[in-house]
Every structure is written in structure tokens, then in C-alpha cells.
Amino acid sequence: PTQECVFSEPTDNELQPNRRSSIVLHLVSHEQSKWRKQVQQQRQSVYSRHELLN
């Protein structure tokens, strides 16, 4: 069996999953931000309509 040095530089194959994870995390964060913004806009709209009716 070959032994790997834990202090060696990672190979491209080892980095690939980390890149994918990073990209997915970025995309999810972006979608979450868009969702929060939409929810905030909806809340403001609901509050504005409620004030108009009162």
C-alpha cells in the first residue's frame, strides 16, 4: 500500500469536490438572498395594504 503524506498539496482530483461544494453553497446562498428579498417586499406590501384599509 502507498502511504500519503498528510502535509502534501492536494491533487486536482481532491480539490474538485470542494469546488463543487463551494459553487453549490454559493448558489444556495444567492437563492436564499433572493427569497428573503421577495419575502421582505411581500411583507411591506401587506403592511401597506393593511394601513390603507384601516
CORGITA-V71173 format. One line per field, one symbol per residue. phi: phi as a letter, one per 30 degrees, with the letter a starting at -180 (. if undefined). burial: # if it has 24 or more other ideal C-beta (glycine too) atoms within 12 Angstrom, else .. A space follows every 10 residues. Layout:
# CORGITA-V71173
phi->???
burial->???
This chain:
# CORGITA-V71173
phi->.dccddcddd dedddedddd eddddddddd dddddddddd dddddddddd dddd
burial->.......... .......... .......... .......... .......... ....
